[in-house]
Amino acid sequence: MVIQTGSIETAMKRVIFALALWLFAGLGCSGGSGSGSTPTPPRPTVRPRPVQRAASTATATPVPTTVPPTATSAPPTATLAPEPPPEASTFVLFSINIQDFSYPAESAAVLDNIITLHETYGVPVDIYLTDVMAQIYAEQYPTLLERLKTSPMVAVSYHARPPRPYVNQYDWVGLRNMSTDQLYETILRYETHAVDPVSGETTDAPGGYQYVAALMGYPPYAGSALTADPTINETVMRVFRELGAQVTVKHGKAMNLGDTKNGLAVRPEHADYKLFEQVGEDAGAAFEDAVTQAHNATGGEPPYFVGVKMH
């Protein structure tokens, strides 16, 4: 989900500053670790709206405002941007990477507050789930899961984590020695079945990308599993693509709008703005620095994208 930048006095600064308050001053965990369900504050009725610099006339990218009812339905096409806007345009993508299963109550409470924050200001947010956290939310925090499914500000994506053997060069099963068919069948099984966290083997329970798609009622927009080996990576992207993903993620250099990776669109990004690295900083000034970095990124081409993230 994408919005266009505005001045420091716009909703962008307010959202970043409020996120910093919630996540670093402890207010985000107000639900407490002992609750069995996440408290859900009243939700305002909002719709995505662009936040623009006064000098720009480009409009923000349309984002989905409805969620298909079943996992077999095709998701709305991920439109990452309109026709190329003026060269000065900068867009912002808010991403929340969920990967904490040690403190599920705190995780659920913070995520619930983040959704409320983005709904309050009408700012879209991409939320990346693992199958483990999606299952925890489904079983222990059904109200939160419903918000993830129905909020007009939320688009759910998926990222894989170890012990899946193709993630972060964690090849403990010998994927490099498999035939093309064996490699494909192995990765497909890992993205359609749950994983035993002790042995790393798949189980007969549903899991992976396909499980998150079934919970959400639509295939997660992005499928991400950072894999260094090109052959393994190509097969992982094939599996994500066949299961319904439209976008994937790359790191380490500027990613321009229109870049692709093995048949999937790459999430554009010219500056990686991690909120947890900005503790104590002035929110507005830090954000403006990120915009400057995006415009100066080596290999970057307009329009420019700032990725605002929290893990």
Sequence and secondary structure as in RCSB ss.txt:
>XXXX:A:sequence
MVIQTGSIETAMKRVIFALALWLFAGLGCSGGSGSGSTPTPPRPTVRPRPVQRAASTATATPVPTTVPPTATSAP
PTATLAPEPPPEASTFVLFSINIQDFSYPAESAAVLDNIITLHETYGVPVDIYLTDVMAQIYAEQYPTLLERLKT
SPMVAVSYHARPPRPYVNQYDWVGLRNMSTDQLYETILRYETHAVDPVSGETTDAPGGYQYVAALMGYPPYAGSA
LTADPTINETVMRVFRELGAQVTVKHGKAMNLGDTKNGLAVRPEHADYKLFEQVGEDAGAAFEDAVTQAHNATGG
EPPYFVGVKMH
>XXXX:A:secstr
  EE   TTSHHHHHHHHHHHHHHSSGGGTT TT SS                TT          S  SSTTS  
      SS   TT EEEEEEEE    SSHHHHHHHHHHHHHHHHHHT  EEEEE HHHHHHHHHH HHHHHHHHH
 TTEEEEEE  TTSTTSTT   S GGGS HHHHHHHHHHHTTEEE TTT  EEEEE HHHHHHHHHTS  SBEE 
   SHHHHHHHHHHHHHHT  EE   SS B TT EETTEEE  BSEEEEGGG TTS HHHHHHHHHHHHHH TT 
 SSEEEEEEE 
